[in-house]
């Protein structure tokens, strides 16, 4: 039960990184925008990094995990303990 923090965190990074990547891709030919960053398209670079980080966080948060849940115990704990 409960929401894993990696899911909303991953979604935030996915959306922000996606927007930055699209903006960086659209403005990649404009040298005036990237003059202060020595001609490096930081929007595209960091947008892609943020997008892939968000994707990893989202996938890790969505995978099935074993939790300490007294109602539905882990498969190897079934039948063990005082509650036979």
N, C-alpha and C positions, 0 to 999 in steps of 0.2 A: 504494500500500500504506500501511497505517497508518490510524489513526482521527483525524479532524479534531477538534480541541478544541472547536469550535463546537457539535458534536452533543451531547456530554454536558453542556456548559454550557447549551445551549438547553433540554435536558430538565430540568435542575435548576431553571431559572427558570420553565419551563412548570408543573412540579408545584408549586413554592412559590407562584408567582403565582396558580395555580388554587385552591390551598387558601386563600390569603388572600382572594381574591375571593369564594369561597363563604362564608367566615366573615363577611366584611364585608357580603355580601348578606343573610345570615340575621339579622345583628344591626343592620341599618340603622335600625330603629325604636327602638332602645334608646339614649336620650339620655345615660344615666348612664355608659355605657362611653366615649363620645366627649366627655365633659365637659372633659377635660384638653387635648384637641386643638381647642378652640373649636367643638365640634359637627361637625367635619369627619370623615367616615368614611374614615380613612386606610387601613384594611385593604382596603376596596373600591378606593380610588383607586390605591394602590401595588400592590395585587394585580393589577389590570388592566394597569398599566404593566409590571410584571415578566412577566406572561403574554405580552404582545405582544412584549416584548424577547426572551423565550425562543423565541417562535414565529419571529421574524426570524432569530435565531441558528441555530435548527434547520434552517430552510429554506435559509439560505446554506450551512450545513455539508453539507447533502444534495445540493446541486446538483453537476452534473458539472463537474469542473475539470481543467485541464491541469497535470500535474506533470512534473517532471524525472525521467523514468523511462527508463533506458537500454534496458530490455527492449522496451517499447512506446513508441516515439517519437511525437511529435506528428505529425498528418497532413502538415503542411507540411515536416517534417524527414525524412520517409521518402524514401529514395533519395539523400539528401545525405550527404556526409561520406565517410570512408575505408571504411565497411562496406557498400559497394554490394551 
